[in-house]
Amino acid sequence: MEFKYNEHSKKLNFDNVIPHYKPSKLLRTHKNKGYDKILNSIAFKYQTVKGMIFLYDYFMKNRLCSDFKFYRVSKIKQFIAIRDYKNESKDSVEFMIH
């Protein structure tokens, strides 16, 4: 999630929205092309693989409005299962699935 950086947005705290999963907070500066205006924003990102299962659980209970995004979130459990195959031998079927 990304918001325009101002007095209200800098006070936002999403640490307790998804249980056991805290987002990272980034402050960004964007230069608007064609204008000499600099825009500041604050972004909250949920981006660790270990926390993906908490994200999955949250959005299965609290449905996303976008069907496309909900579909992507619904594939998290399969992604985690396949991701575990990366340490298999290169000749194995599991590694080929990875």
N, C-alpha and C positions, 0 to 999 in steps of 0.2 A: 504494500500500500504506500502510496506517495501523496503527500500533501504539500501545499504551499506553506513555506516556513513563516510563521508569525507567532504572536504572543499566545494564541490558543493552541496551535499545533505543537509548539515546543513543550507543552504540558501534558500531551497525550502519553498514555502508558498502556501498552497492550500486553504487559507481562502476565496478567491473570486471565486473559481471554481464552486461550487454549491451555488446559491443564498440563503441567509438566513441560511446557515448551515456551521459551521466551524468544521474542524476535530480536534480531540485531537492528540497531538504529544507525542510519547513515544520514549525514548532512551533505547535500549536494548543491553545486552552483552550476547553473545553466546559462550560457550566453545565447540570447535569441539572435539567430542569423538575420541579417538585414536591418537589425535595430541595434542600438548601442545600449540595450537594456540587459541587466543581469538579473536572473531569477533564482531565488533560493528555495530549496525544498527539503523536506525531511521524509525519509523512506524507512519503513519497517518491513524487514524481510524475515521470513521463516525459511531457512535454507540448509539446515543440516539433515543428513540422511537419517541419523539416529532419531530425530524428532518427527520424521515423516509419518510414523504410525499414529502419533498423537494428532497430527493434522488430519489424517484419514478418519480417525474416530470422531473428531469434532465435526467434520463436514458430512459424515454419515448421519449424525444427529441433527445438524443445522444445515439444511440443504442450501446449496448455492443457487442463485437465480439463473446463472448461465448453464445451460445443458452441456455445452462443450467443456467448460471448466469442471463441472461435476463428473463428467465422464473421465477426464484426466485424473482427478483425485481418486475416483473409484478404482483405478489401476495401480495405486500405490502398493498394495499388498503383493500383487504379482511382480512389480518392479523389485521390491525388497527380496522376494524369494529368488528371482533370477540373478540379482546382484550378488548373492552369496556364491554363485557358481564361478565367479571370476578367479578364485583360487584353485580351481580344479586343474587337472593336467590338460595340456593343449589338445590332446587326442580324444578327450572324453566328449560325450554327447552334451553334458552339462555345460562345458566350456563353449561349445558351438552355439548353444542357446544364448549364452551371455553375449 
